[in-house]
Amino acid sequence: MARKFNFSAGPAMLPTPVIERALHEMLDWNGSGMSVMEMSHRGKEYMSIAAKAEADLREVLSIPDNYKVLFLQGGASSQFAAIPLNLMGDKKSADYINTGMWSKKAIAEAKRYITVNIAADTSGNGFTSVPTQAELKLDPNAAYVHYTPNETIGGVEFDYIPETNGVPLVADMSSTILSRPLDVSKFGMIYAGAQKNIGPAGLTIVIIRDDLLGKASAICPTMFNYATQAENDSMYNTPATYSWYVAGLVFEWLKEQGGLEGMGKINKRKADKLYAAIDATDFYASPVAINGRSWMNVPFTLADAELDAAFLKGAAEKGLVSLKGHRSVGGMRASIYNAMPEAGVDALVAYMQEFASNNA
Ligand SMILES: *Cc1c(COP(=O)(O)O)cnc(C)c1O
């Protein structure tokens, strides 16, 4: 069996040892005589799986005790509505930093529930940079400040954590969570859909500071209410049990990689190699400002777009798949999340060099 190097932006690759372990445990989890998929979420076996996953995530991310971790459904996109509904309290507005397609979606949804102030907007340069701290027009009376630390489509990543002077900072970390160490205490809330760097689709993780719970609007759906979900250990209803279990296997795997310190070093090396290959020749170009280049999603263009189809075809023949760029950006996009082995990046770099010399 040959596993491909899959550069998809999401759902993305999972670590092969995680899939092998899931396969091994598929029919009979730990002598229980059943698959995890068949277990009651309230039974002692599944409760132990769920608790272990949370404990390992807390350990890997060094999540302080005054934060709750929720294992929800509905994707990061559901959080776009849940955030204003939970966090507005008696405030009238929230600040949003607009750096790309996912910020825009979060803003459009939030506007249905709260007045949105745009604290910064990089659409003027086609979302190819991050605003500086000095450029952020923050309102001290905002309910919260929302931003997207890594824009998955544009490949633009903040190289700093915005300072909000006490206003809760809310981050959509769908495509960058667990890529390197993070100081969770700087955030009011972090959320992420699982299918990029956590596990299978169907699971959404919310990490929220205790003092932000219990302020939900009366119209907030019960399923969206963070306080309700926290009181019920994310089991107000049936959770995405299998995705939660596989996420737990990923957290164990992360610990084996040296935790986020170890993972961060590998990810930095992978990104540096790929950007170096792009910058080495005029044959390729990165649209993103150097200080805003993402470690996880690397868009690049060929100087001659007529060669795009041949590039993709040749790549696929070498087992390098899902490299086509998002339709809004064009060109290529290589998503190199935690589970993309360094050998996959090496193979892509070698192919890029070969393709450039054959077509220059
Ligand atoms: C993928 C992605 C989303 C959407 O996630 P869903 O789980 O599909 O709702 C939102 N924000 C960012 C930054 C993403 O990368």
The ligand as an SDF file (V2000), in Angstrom:
LIG
                    3D

 15 15  0  0  0  0  0  0  0  0999 V2000
  -11.5090   25.2570    7.4380 C   0  0  0  0  0  0  0  0  0  0  0  0
  -11.6740   26.5500    8.1690 C   0  0  0  0  0  0  0  0  0  0  0  0
  -12.9340   26.9720    8.6370 C   0  0  0  0  0  0  0  0  0  0  0  0
  -14.1980   26.2000    8.3700 C   0  0  0  0  0  0  0  0  0  0  0  0
  -14.2240   25.0640    9.1070 O   0  0  0  0  0  0  0  0  0  0  0  0
  -15.5270   24.1050    9.1180 P   0  0  0  0  0  0  0  0  0  0  0  0
  -15.1420   23.1500   10.1980 O   0  0  0  0  0  0  0  0  0  0  0  0
  -15.6240   23.4960    7.7630 O   0  0  0  0  0  0  0  0  0  0  0  0
  -16.6960   24.9300    9.4620 O   0  0  0  0  0  0  0  0  0  0  0  0
  -12.9950   28.1430    9.3340 C   0  0  0  0  0  0  0  0  0  0  0  0
  -11.8950   28.8800    9.5820 N   0  0  0  0  0  0  0  0  0  0  0  0
  -10.6790   28.5050    9.1440 C   0  0  0  0  0  0  0  0  0  0  0  0
   -9.4880   29.3640    9.4440 C   0  0  0  0  0  0  0  0  0  0  0  0
  -10.5320   27.3310    8.4200 C   0  0  0  0  0  0  0  0  0  0  0  0
   -9.3270   26.9470    7.9880 O   0  0  0  0  0  0  0  0  0  0  0  0
  1  2  1  0
  2  3  1  0
  2 14  2  0
  3  4  1  0
  3 10  2  0
  4  5  1  0
  5  6  1  0
  6  7  2  0
  6  8  1  0
  6  9  1  0
 10 11  1  0
 11 12  2  0
 12 13  1  0
 12 14  1  0
 14 15  1  0
M  END
$$$$
